[in-house]
Amino acid sequence: MIYKDASKSIHERTEDLIKRMTLKEKVAQLYCANSYGGESVYDSRMHKLKDGIGTVSYLNDSFTGDLKKDRETINGIQKYLVEETRLGIPGLFHSEGIAGAQIPSATTFPQSLNLASTWEPTLAQKMGEVVKKQLISFGFRAVHSPLFDLARDPRFGRVGETYGEDPYLVAQMGVSFVKGIQGDHEIMATAKHFVGYGNAEGGRGGGEQQISERRLLDSYCFPFEAAIHEAKIKAVMNSYGMLNDQAVSTSKWLLTDVLRNKLGFQGLVVADYGSITHAFLRYRVAEDAKGAGILAFKAGMDVEQPGNQCYQHLVEAVESGELEEAHIDVSLRRVLETKFTLGLFENPYEAGDFFYEIKKVENEELSLEIAEKSMVLVKNEDGILPLNKKLKIALIGPNSDTKTNFFGGYSSVGSASTKSSDFDKSEEDSFLRMLYTGTITDNKESLKSMGIEFDEKPTPEQKSIILNMIRQNLNSDDSSNRVYRTNEEFVQMFYPDCKSVKDVLEEEFGKDRVLHAKGCDIFKAIDGGIETVKAAVQQADIVIAVLGGKESMIDPEATCGENKDNINIGLEKPQLDLMEEIFKLNKPVISIVVDGRPLSTPYVSQQSKAVLYSWLPAQFGAKAIVNILTGKINPSGKLPVTIVKESGQIPMYSSRLPLYVDINEYAEYIKTNQNTPLYPFGHGLSYTQFEYSELVQNASVQADGDLSIAFKLKNTGQVAGEEVVQVYIRDQVSSVARPVKQLVGFARVTLDVNETKIVQFKVSMKQLAFHDLNMDQIVEPGKMEMYIGASSQDIRLKGVFAIIGEKLIVERKVFSSQVTITEL
């Protein structure tokens, strides 16, 4: 058979296989098997895969706690598909990977916002390569990562999963990660969430978005377009919610006209979990699951996930004449070509030794390096940092002795299934809801045998019965789902070497010099907590307060994460109450902010001597924090987001349109101190100082040419350090309003004391292309301003140049500048 002959072309193999398939077998490749419960899929649901399956979901909820057993389950499902189904088409198993492979004991990495804070794309590529090897060695050949969303609202719970607010920075980090994780056609990476997901009104994930077509194409689509053409991304996932009054999951304009026809994407479009059902359950643009499935399929959605609630009706739709089988073949062809390209037909099982991969020291070193380079020191008054080791420290705050709160929500730790005091009471807990969705879509036959029958969705009474069944299963000793008492238990089991800030400080300073008093929890005061902290502070020379929150899509105590949007963009009240009392004691305070969102901390920032944003630095986060505090590592992280002073300033981002005369003014509120952010995009301090000088550049550039920039950068301080230099361009006069500053290049430069290097950028004018009033993508002649600096507001060098010649219509933008760093 041609499709089994590896010597034939992918096209030949695909066409041969399509000719052999029945309609049911074709449609089965367009949806997903949901493997909640691991073993139960293999034992009791395998018959549902008799026609084959497109993809298989095996996320952290599926793991049993026995990794060998889990790997056997994945192999068992794949073996059935390859050996027991008629055509032997392998399944495409998918996981998550933005913070490491979502497998217990896999190397965990700092959250995406940390990675963006390094401004070092090579680290993203190296991380992607590690995640790829660990996923493949467990049997995964697809990953639903990374996010190419622009995060411009700190209320949005998933800011930490993104690479920040700026299209260029997001593109550079995301493209590098994809290159690392896809490798040489080894894994299918997924760019998500197309498009505008981080821009929903009120910061509500999956909410309504209104974005002009020009801004959509020039800003929000830019990172996706870069991933398509520079990284050859294999899959794109739709966003939840509505964009310009259209449900994204059923929008032909977005999924076909924009994504495929305008941006040039040729790979798979896969549905975010349950998003097709939203067309009839939420947005009412379809009458039922069948109608939603037909709408989504016609719009350009290739694969439904995590089940087949809507796409199971595609067979009926073809048989009734509502769809043509030839249209089914179009999406089927993409699925099969992907599987052939990945080599699944020749190598359907895991490749490599997972337990060997996770023990590599270099993986842990990379995780630590990313954590260290991602720490952003936003304030260091009087040079209070680095710390003198003779000091006695009062260590306080809700995150001072935690390990789990350093992990991202999509890491193996952040997504672990845990019980809590609220678990049995909350029907809205995301984990419970996820299991419920899987039960009513994949287990309808089992429910029917128990007398629970329904068409589209259960009645309220049936829902109550199903939820109680799920709860009982979770709480039983023989449950196939491993539910841990706490995240701490999970960490102790799979990451026993993980430490808290308290642990590492005591190692560095000695237990007798570290006086620990938590003071409060994230959300709750502790009886007598403030008094205990006061007693410790009065005995200490300096205070280290580890504040912030926790990211999780499961834990009801989380401050952020998926389904955890938050109207409070600052510290919770118990923490503010604690800090108010501590500041009265007049001891120098160093505040560390741990969270997945850019928390606004105006009061704490004003009163503290130093402020460090650590984000979610993963399993070696505590060590990275202490290395920064003690000066073992010179901080070099830069903010990938703007940090506002208060929620009324939202949205506030660096590439805003020029609404005011002063380009450093973000707004025009009654009080002038509200017109600027707390900390601007690109900001971040070092323990040394850098001098920018001797700018050389072109005076003019053709519309199809390159701008050459060169300048000197010198370390004028007392210690070695790394500076992230940033290049911004502004159009002086344009046919449509353009950003007040457009980031077009950046570079991380390492300098010893008194060392000078020459930094050169080559910026294609096609990077500056935008859509004009006729919606043509053009490079427009005119005068331009250029800014080079240490942040979007700390500008050290300025220049002007002119784009000359005729207006140039551009089919495809250039997505990145070229950088050369030369030693003198």
C-alpha positions in Angstrom: 0.0 0.0 0.0 1.4 3.4 -1.0 0.5 5.2 2.2 2.6 2.7 4.2 5.6 3.1 1.9 8.0 5.7 3.4 9.9 6.0 0.1 6.8 7.7 -1.5 6.1 11.4 -1.2 3.9 12.8 1.5 1.4 13.9 -1.1 1.3 10.4 -2.7 0.9 8.7 0.6 -1.8 11.1 1.7 -3.9 10.8 -1.4 -3.6 7.0 -1.4 -4.8 6.8 2.2 -7.8 9.2 1.6 -9.0 7.0 -1.2 -9.2 4.0 1.2 -11.1 5.7 4.0 -14.8 5.5 4.7 -16.7 8.7 5.6 -16.7 7.7 9.3 -13.0 7.1 9.3 -12.4 10.5 7.6 -14.4 12.4 10.2 -12.8 10.6 13.1 -9.5 12.2 12.1 -11.1 15.6 12.6 -11.7 15.3 16.3 -10.0 14.3 19.6 -10.1 11.5 22.2 -10.3 12.9 25.7 -8.2 10.8 28.1 -9.2 12.1 31.5 -8.5 9.2 33.8 -5.6 7.7 31.9 -6.3 3.9 32.3 -10.0 4.2 31.9 -9.6 5.3 28.3 -7.5 2.3 27.5 -9.8 -0.2 29.2 -13.4 1.1 28.7 -13.4 3.6 25.9 -11.1 1.9 23.3 -14.0 0.7 21.3 -14.8 4.3 20.5 -11.6 4.5 18.6 -12.4 1.7 16.1 -12.6 4.2 13.3 -9.4 5.8 14.3 -8.8 9.3 15.9 -7.2 12.5 14.9 -5.7 13.7 18.2 -5.5 12.5 21.7 -5.6 14.8 24.8 -3.4 13.6 27.6 -2.9 16.6 29.9 -1.9 16.7 33.5 -5.4 15.7 34.6 -4.9 12.3 33.0 -1.8 11.4 34.9 -2.2 8.7 37.6 0.9 9.5 39.7 2.6 6.4 38.2 4.6 7.7 35.3 5.5 4.2 33.9 1.8 3.3 34.0 0.9 6.5 32.2 3.4 5.9 29.5 2.1 2.4 29.1 -1.4 3.8 28.7 -0.3 6.2 25.9 1.5 3.3 24.2 -1.5 1.1 24.7 -3.9 3.6 23.0 -1.4 4.1 20.2 -0.9 0.3 19.8 -4.7 -0.2 19.4 -4.8 2.6 16.8 -1.9 1.2 14.8 -2.6 -2.5 15.1 -6.3 -2.9 15.7 -8.0 -0.3 13.6 -8.6 -1.1 9.9 -6.1 1.4 8.4 -3.7 1.7 11.3 -3.5 5.5 11.4 -1.6 6.6 14.5 -3.0 9.1 16.9 -1.4 12.5 17.5 -1.0 12.9 21.3 -0.8 16.4 22.6 0.3 18.1 25.8 1.3 21.6 27.0 4.8 23.1 27.0 5.0 26.8 27.8 6.6 26.1 31.3 8.1 22.8 30.4 6.5 19.5 29.4 3.3 19.1 31.3 4.4 15.8 32.7 5.1 15.2 36.5 8.9 15.3 37.1 9.6 16.9 33.7 12.0 19.9 33.9 9.9 23.0 34.8 10.8 26.3 33.3 9.9 29.9 34.3 6.6 31.1 32.9 6.5 32.8 29.5 6.4 36.3 31.0 9.7 35.4 32.6 11.2 34.2 29.3 10.1 37.5 27.7 11.7 39.4 30.5 15.1 38.0 29.5 14.8 39.6 26.0 17.0 36.8 24.8 15.4 34.7 22.1 18.2 32.1 22.1 17.1 31.1 25.6 13.6 30.5 24.2 14.9 28.2 21.5 17.1 26.3 24.0 14.1 25.8 26.3 12.0 24.6 23.3 14.6 22.0 22.5 14.6 20.6 26.0 10.8 20.5 26.1 10.7 18.8 22.8 13.0 16.0 23.9 11.0 15.3 27.1 7.7 15.3 25.3 8.8 13.0 22.5 10.4 10.6 25.1 6.9 10.2 26.6 5.0 9.7 23.4 3.8 13.3 22.6 4.2 14.6 19.2 2.1 17.8 19.5 2.1 20.6 22.0 -0.5 23.4 22.5 2.2 26.1 22.9 3.2 28.9 22.7 0.9 31.9 23.1 1.3 34.7 20.6 -1.3 36.9 22.3 -0.6 40.5 23.2 -1.1 41.1 26.9 -2.3 44.6 27.4 -4.7 44.3 30.4 -3.3 43.2 33.8 -6.8 42.0 34.8 -6.5 39.2 32.3 -5.6 36.1 34.2 -3.4 34.6 31.5 -0.9 37.5 31.1 1.8 35.2 32.6 1.4 32.7 29.8 2.2 35.4 27.2 5.4 37.1 26.0 4.1 40.5 27.0 2.5 43.5 25.3 4.6 44.2 22.2 4.1 42.6 18.8 7.9 42.6 18.0 9.0 41.2 21.3 6.2 38.5 21.3 7.2 37.5 17.8 10.9 37.2 18.5 10.4 35.1 21.7 7.6 33.0 20.2 9.3 32.3 16.9 12.5 31.1 18.7 10.6 28.9 21.0 8.8 27.3 18.1 12.0 26.7 16.2 13.4 24.9 19.2 10.3 22.8 20.0 9.4 21.8 16.5 13.0 21.0 15.5 13.3 19.1 12.3 9.6 18.1 12.0 9.7 16.4 15.3 6.7 18.0 17.1 3.7 20.0 16.0 3.7 23.3 17.9 0.6 25.4 18.1 0.3 29.2 17.9 -2.5 30.4 20.1 -4.9 32.1 20.6 -5.9 33.4 17.2 -6.6 36.3 17.6 -6.9 39.2 20.0 -7.5 37.0 23.0 -5.5 39.1 25.5 -7.4 42.2 24.5 -11.0 41.3 25.7 -13.1 44.0 27.3 -12.6 44.2 31.1 -9.7 41.8 30.9 -12.2 38.9 30.7 -10.6 35.9 29.0 -12.9 34.7 26.3 -14.9 38.0 26.4 -15.8 40.4 23.7 -13.2 42.2 21.6 -13.5 45.2 19.2 -10.4 45.6 17.1 -10.2 47.5 13.8 -9.0 45.5 10.8 -6.0 47.7 10.4 -4.9 47.3 14.1 -5.7 43.6 13.9 -3.4 43.0 10.9 -0.6 45.4 11.9 -0.4 44.5 15.6 -2.3 41.5 16.8 -1.6 39.3 13.7 2.0 40.3 13.5 3.4 37.6 15.9 1.3 34.9 14.3 2.4 36.0 10.8 6.0 35.8 12.0 5.5 32.3 13.4 3.9 31.2 10.1 6.8 32.5 7.9 9.8 32.4 10.1 9.2 29.4 12.3 6.9 27.4 9.9 4.4 26.8 12.7 2.4 23.7 12.0 -0.8 24.5 13.9 -2.9 27.5 15.0 -5.5 27.4 17.7 -8.4 29.8 17.8 -9.2 32.1 20.7 -12.2 31.9 22.9 -14.6 34.8 22.8 -16.0 37.1 20.1 -14.1 39.5 17.9 -16.0 42.3 16.2 -19.3 40.5 17.0 -18.2 37.2 15.5 -17.6 34.0 17.5 -14.0 33.3 16.6 -14.5 29.5 16.4 -17.1 29.9 13.7 -15.7 33.0 11.9 -14.7 32.3 8.2 -13.4 35.9 8.1 -10.8 35.1 10.7 -10.0 31.4 10.2 -9.9 31.5 6.4 -9.9 35.0 5.0 -7.4 36.4 7.4 -5.4 33.4 8.7 -5.1 31.5 5.5 -5.6 33.9 2.6 -4.1 37.1 4.2 -1.4 35.6 6.5 -0.6 32.6 4.3 -1.0 29.8 6.9 -1.2 26.3 5.4 -1.2 24.1 8.5 -3.8 22.7 10.9 -6.4 24.9 12.6 -7.3 23.2 15.9 -10.1 24.2 18.3 -9.4 25.4 21.8 -11.2 23.1 24.2 -14.9 23.4 23.9 -14.8 26.6 21.9 -17.0 25.2 19.1 -19.8 24.4 21.6 -19.7 28.0 22.7 -21.4 28.9 19.3 -24.6 27.4 20.6 -24.2 27.3 24.4 -23.0 30.9 24.8 -23.2 33.1 21.7 -26.3 31.6 20.2 -25.1 31.8 16.6 -26.0 28.1 16.2 -29.1 26.2 17.3 -27.3 23.1 18.5 -24.1 21.1 18.4 -24.6 19.9 14.8 -25.2 23.5 13.7 -22.1 24.7 15.5 -20.0 21.9 14.0 -21.1 22.8 10.5 -20.5 26.5 11.0 -17.0 25.9 12.5 -16.0 23.4 9.8 -17.2 25.7 7.0 -15.3 28.6 8.7 -12.0 26.7 8.4 -11.7 24.8 11.7 -10.0 21.5 10.9 -10.1 19.7 14.3 -12.5 19.8 17.2 -11.1 19.4 20.7 -11.2 17.9 23.4 -13.9 15.6 22.1 -16.4 15.3 19.3 -19.6 16.9 20.6 -20.0 18.9 17.4 -18.0 17.2 14.8 -19.6 13.8 15.3 -22.5 15.3 13.4 -20.3 15.9 10.2 -21.1 12.4 8.9 -24.8 13.1 9.1 -24.2 16.6 7.5 -22.5 15.0 4.5 -25.1 12.3 4.1 -27.9 14.9 4.2 -26.1 17.1 1.6 -25.4 20.0 4.0 -21.6 19.4 3.5 -19.7 17.9 0.6 -17.3 15.0 1.3 -14.7 16.8 -0.8 -14.7 19.5 1.9 -14.1 16.9 4.6 -11.1 15.7 2.5 -9.5 19.2 2.6 -9.2 19.2 6.4 -8.5 15.5 6.5 -5.6 16.1 4.1 -4.0 18.6 6.5 -4.3 16.1 9.4 -2.8 13.3 7.5 0.0 15.4 6.0 0.9 16.5 9.5 1.1 12.9 10.7 3.2 11.9 7.7 5.5 14.9 8.1 6.1 14.1 11.8 7.0 10.5 10.9 4.2 9.0 13.0 3.5 6.2 10.6 7.1 5.0 10.9 7.7 5.9 14.5 4.3 6.1 16.4 5.7 5.5 19.9 7.9 7.4 22.3 11.5 8.1 21.2 14.2 8.3 23.8 14.4 7.7 27.6 12.2 10.2 29.5 13.8 9.4 32.8 17.2 10.0 31.4 16.1 13.3 29.8 14.7 14.7 33.0 18.0 14.0 34.9 20.2 16.1 32.6 22.0 18.7 34.7 22.2 21.1 31.8 18.3 21.3 31.7 18.3 22.4 35.3 21.0 24.9 34.6 19.0 26.4 31.7 15.9 26.7 33.9 18.0 28.6 36.5 19.6 30.8 33.9 16.3 31.9 32.5 15.0 32.5 36.0 18.0 34.7 36.9 17.9 36.7 33.6 14.2 37.2 34.0 14.2 39.0 37.3 13.4 42.6 36.9 14.8 45.0 39.4 12.6 48.1 39.1 13.9 50.0 42.1 17.2 50.1 44.0 17.3 53.2 46.1 20.7 54.1 47.6 22.2 51.0 46.1 20.7 48.9 49.0 21.2 45.8 46.8 23.2 43.6 46.7 22.9 42.6 50.4 25.6 42.6 52.9 25.8 39.0 54.3 26.4 40.3 57.8 22.9 41.7 58.0 20.1 40.1 60.0 17.0 39.6 57.9 13.4 39.6 58.7 11.8 37.4 56.0 8.0 38.0 55.7 5.1 37.7 53.3 2.8 35.0 52.0 5.3 33.7 49.4 8.3 33.7 51.7 8.2 30.0 52.5 6.3 28.6 49.5 7.6 26.4 46.7 4.5 25.9 44.7 3.7 29.6 44.0 6.7 29.9 41.8 5.2 27.7 39.1 3.1 28.7 36.1 -0.5 27.5 35.8 0.3 25.4 32.8 3.4 23.8 34.4 3.1 20.2 35.7 2.9 21.7 39.2 0.4 24.5 38.5 -2.0 22.1 36.7 -1.7 19.3 39.2 -5.1 18.2 40.5 -5.4 19.1 44.2 -8.1 19.0 46.8 -8.9 22.1 48.8 -11.4 23.2 51.4 -13.5 24.6 48.6 -13.2 21.8 46.1 -16.4 19.9 47.0 -18.4 23.1 47.2 -17.4 24.8 44.0 -19.1 23.6 40.8 -17.2 26.3 39.0 -13.8 24.9 39.9 -12.1 24.6 36.5 -10.8 21.1 37.0 -14.2 19.8 38.1 -15.8 21.6 35.1 -13.2 20.1 32.8 -13.9 16.6 34.0 -17.6 17.2 33.7 -17.2 18.3 30.1 -15.2 15.2 29.3 -17.8 13.0 31.0 -20.9 14.4 29.1 -19.1 14.3 25.7 -17.1 11.1 25.9 -19.1 9.0 28.3 -22.6 9.4 27.0 -23.0 5.7 26.5 -21.9 4.9 30.1 -24.3 7.6 31.4 -27.1 6.1 29.3 -26.6 2.7 30.9 -27.1 4.4 34.3 -30.4 6.0 33.2 -29.0 9.4 32.4 -30.0 10.4 28.8 -29.9 13.8 27.2 -29.5 15.3 23.7 -27.2 18.3 23.8 -26.7 18.9 27.5 -27.9 17.4 30.8 -30.8 18.9 32.8 -29.8 20.7 36.1 -30.9 17.5 38.0 -28.7 15.3 35.8 -25.8 17.7 36.1 -26.0 17.4 39.8 -25.9 13.6 39.7 -23.0 13.6 37.3 -21.0 16.1 39.4 -21.6 14.0 42.5 -20.3 10.9 40.7 -17.2 12.8 39.7 -16.5 14.0 43.2 -17.0 10.5 44.6 -14.5 9.1 42.1 -11.9 11.8 42.9 -12.2 11.1 46.6 -11.9 7.3 46.3 -8.7 5.5 46.9 -8.9 3.6 43.6 -9.6 6.7 41.5 -7.8 6.6 38.1 -7.3 10.4 38.5 -4.5 11.1 41.0 -5.7 14.0 43.2 -3.1 15.4 45.6 -3.9 17.0 48.9 -1.9 20.1 48.1 0.4 21.3 45.4 3.1 21.1 48.1 2.6 17.3 48.2 2.9 17.2 44.4 6.2 19.2 44.6 7.6 17.0 47.3 6.8 13.9 45.2 8.1 15.0 41.8 10.5 17.9 42.6 12.1 17.1 46.0 15.0 19.4 45.5 12.8 22.5 45.0 13.3 25.1 47.7 11.6 28.2 49.1 13.2 31.6 49.6 13.4 30.9 53.3 15.4 27.7 52.6 17.9 29.4 50.3 18.3 32.5 52.5 19.0 30.3 55.5 21.7 28.4 53.5 23.3 31.7 52.4 23.1 33.7 55.7 22.7 31.0 58.3 19.5 30.2 60.2 20.4 32.5 63.0 20.4 35.5 60.7 17.0 34.8 59.0 14.0 35.6 61.2 10.9 34.2 59.4 7.3 35.3 60.1 4.8 34.9 57.3 2.4 37.6 58.6 -0.5 36.7 56.3 -1.7 34.5 53.5 -2.3 35.8 50.0 -6.0 36.4 50.5 -6.4 36.1 54.3 -5.1 37.7 57.5 -3.5 35.4 60.1 -4.5 35.8 63.7 -1.6 37.5 65.4 0.4 37.5 62.2 1.2 41.1 62.1 2.4 41.2 65.7 4.6 38.2 65.0 6.1 40.0 62.0 6.7 43.1 64.0 8.7 41.2 66.6 10.9 39.7 63.9 11.4 43.1 62.1 12.4 44.8 65.3 15.3 42.4 65.8 16.4 42.6 62.1 18.6 45.0 60.1 16.6 44.7 57.0 13.2 43.3 55.8 12.6 41.1 52.8 8.9 40.9 51.9 8.0 38.2 49.4 4.5 39.2 48.3 2.1 38.6 45.4 -0.1 35.8 44.4 -0.4 32.4 42.7 -1.2 31.2 39.2 -3.3 28.2 38.7 -6.3 27.1 36.5 -7.4 24.7 39.2 -6.7 26.2 42.7 -9.6 28.4 43.9 -7.0 30.3 46.0 -5.2 31.5 42.9 -5.0 35.2 42.0 -4.5 34.5 38.2 -4.5 31.8 35.6 -7.0 30.5 33.1 -10.5 31.2 34.2 -8.9 33.4 36.9 -9.3 37.0 35.6 -9.0 39.5 38.4 -10.4 43.0 38.8 -7.8 43.6 41.5 -4.5 44.5 39.7 -2.6 45.0 43.0 -1.7 43.2 46.1 -4.6 41.7 48.2 -5.7 43.7 51.2 -4.1 41.5 53.9 -0.7 42.0 52.3 -1.2 45.8 52.1 -2.3 45.9 55.7 0.8 43.9 56.7 3.1 46.2 54.7 1.6 49.4 56.1 2.4 48.2 59.6 5.9 47.2 58.7 6.8 50.5 57.0 5.9 52.3 60.2 8.9 50.5 61.9 11.3 52.5 59.6 13.4 49.5 58.7 14.7 49.3 55.1 12.4 47.0 53.1 13.1 45.0 49.9 9.9 43.9 48.3 9.7 40.9 45.9 6.6 40.5 43.8 5.7 36.9 42.8 2.8 36.7 40.4 1.8 35.8 36.8 0.4 39.3 36.2 2.1 42.7 36.3 0.8 43.7 39.7 0.5 47.4 40.4 2.3 48.2 43.6 2.5 52.1 43.9 2.3 52.2 47.7 4.8 49.3 48.3 7.1 50.6 45.6 7.2 54.1 47.1 7.9 52.9 50.6 10.3 50.1 49.7 14.1 50.7 49.2 14.2 48.0 46.5 11.5 46.2 44.4 12.1 43.0 42.4 9.5 41.5 40.1 10.3 37.7 39.9 7.1 36.7 38.1 6.8 32.8 38.2 10.4 31.6 38.1 9.7 27.8 38.6 11.6 25.1 40.5 14.9 27.1 40.8 13.1 30.4 41.4 14.1 30.8 45.0 17.8 30.3 44.2 17.5 32.8 41.4 15.9 35.4 43.7 18.6 35.0 46.4 21.4 35.1 43.8 20.1 38.5 42.7 19.7 39.8 46.2 23.2 38.7 47.2 24.9 39.9 44.0 26.0 36.5 42.8 24.0 37.5 39.7 23.7 41.0 38.4 20.0 41.7 37.5 19.4 42.2 33.8 15.8 41.5 33.1 13.6 44.1 31.4 9.8 44.5 31.7 7.9 43.0 28.7 4.8 44.8 29.9 3.9 48.3 31.2 3.0 48.3 34.9 0.3 50.8 35.6 -0.4 52.7 38.8 -4.1 51.9 39.0 -6.8 50.1 37.0 -8.3 53.3 35.6 -5.2 53.8 33.4 -5.9 50.5 31.5 -5.0 50.1 28.6 -1.5 51.6 28.8 1.2 50.2 26.6 4.3 51.5 24.8 3.2 51.3 21.2 0.1 53.3 21.8 -1.1 55.8 19.2 0.2 59.4 19.6 -2.7 61.1 21.2 -0.7 63.7 23.1 2.0 66.2 22.3 4.5 64.8 24.8 5.4 61.2 23.6 6.1 60.3 27.3 2.6 61.1 28.3 0.3 58.1 28.1 -2.9 60.0 29.1 -4.4 63.3 30.0 -6.1 62.7 33.3 -7.0 65.4 35.9 -4.0 64.5 38.0 -0.7 64.7 36.1 0.8 61.9 38.1 -1.8 59.6 36.5 -0.6 60.3 33.0 2.4 57.9 33.2 2.8 54.3 34.3 4.4 53.1 37.5 7.1 51.4 35.4 7.4 51.6 31.6 7.9 48.9 29.1 11.5 47.8 28.8 12.5 49.1 32.2 14.9 47.2 34.4 17.9 48.1 36.5 21.4 46.7 37.0 24.1 46.8 39.7 26.3 48.6 37.2 25.9 51.5 34.7 26.0 51.7 31.0 27.0 54.6 28.7 25.6 54.8 25.1 27.6 57.0 22.7 28.7 57.7 19.1 25.5 57.0 17.1 26.1 56.5 13.4 23.2 55.9 11.0 21.9 56.4 7.5 20.4 59.8 6.7 18.1 58.3 4.1 16.9 54.9 3.1 15.0 53.6 0.1 11.5 52.1 0.9 12.8 48.7 0.0 16.2 49.2 1.8 17.7 48.7 5.2 18.5 51.3 7.9 22.0 50.7 9.3 22.6 51.8 13.0 25.8 51.6 15.0 26.7 52.9 18.5 29.0 52.2 21.3 28.0 50.7 24.6 30.3 50.9 27.7 30.1 49.5 31.2 31.1 52.4 33.4 30.3 50.7 36.7 32.1 48.6 39.2 30.8 45.1 38.2 30.3 43.1 35.1 26.8 43.2 33.7 24.4 42.7 30.8 22.4 45.5 29.2 19.4 45.0 26.9 19.5 47.8 24.4 16.3 48.7 22.6 15.6 50.5 19.3 12.4 52.3 18.6 11.2 54.2 15.5 8.4 56.8 15.1 6.9 58.1 11.9 6.8 61.9 12.1 4.0 62.3 9.6 1.9 59.4 8.2 -1.3 58.8 6.3 -2.8 57.0 9.3 -1.9 57.3 12.9 1.1 55.2 13.8 2.6 54.1 17.2 4.3 56.7 19.2 7.2 54.3 19.5 7.5 51.1 17.6 10.0 48.5 18.8 12.1 47.3 15.9 15.1 45.7 17.5 16.9 44.8 20.7 20.0 43.0 21.9 21.4 41.7 25.1 25.0 42.8 25.5 27.5 41.4 28.0 30.2 43.8 29.3 33.0 43.5 31.8 34.0 46.6 33.8 35.2 49.4 31.5 34.6 47.3 28.5 33.1 48.8 25.3 31.4 47.1 22.4 30.0 48.3 19.1 26.3 47.4 18.6 25.0 47.4 15.1 21.4 46.9 13.8 20.1 46.5 10.3 16.4 47.3 10.1 14.5 46.6 6.9 12.0 49.3 6.1 9.5 46.4 5.4 9.4 46.0 9.2 7.7 49.4 9.3 5.0 48.3 6.7 1.4 49.1 7.7 -2.1 49.1 6.2 -3.1 52.5 4.7 -6.6 53.9 4.2 -7.1 51.6 1.2 -6.0 48.6 3.3 -2.9 48.1 1.2 0.2 47.1 3.1 2.7 49.8 2.4 6.1 51.3 3.3 5.4 55.0 3.2 8.1 57.6 2.4 8.7 60.3 5.0 10.7 61.5 7.9 11.3 59.1 10.8 12.6 59.5 14.4 14.8 56.9 16.0 15.3 56.2 19.7 17.9 54.0 21.3 17.7 53.4 25.0 17.5 51.2 28.1 13.7 51.3 28.1 10.9 52.8 26.2 11.2 56.0 28.2 14.9 55.9 29.2 16.2 57.1 25.8 20.0 57.6 25.5 20.5 58.3 21.8 18.2 59.9 19.2 18.4 60.2 15.4 16.3 61.1 12.4 16.3 59.6 8.9 14.1 59.7 5.8 12.5 56.9 3.8 12.8 58.0 0.2 11.4 56.9 -3.1 7.9 55.9 -4.1 5.4 54.3 -1.8 6.1 50.6 -1.8 3.2 48.0 -1.6 4.5 45.1 0.4 3.1 41.5 0.1 4.9 40.3 3.2 6.6 42.1 6.0 10.1 41.5 7.4 9.7 40.3 10.9 13.1 40.8 12.6 16.1 43.1 12.4 19.7 41.9 12.3 22.1 42.5 15.2 25.9 42.4 15.3 27.9 42.9 18.4 31.6 43.6 18.0 34.4 43.9 20.6 36.7 46.8 20.4 
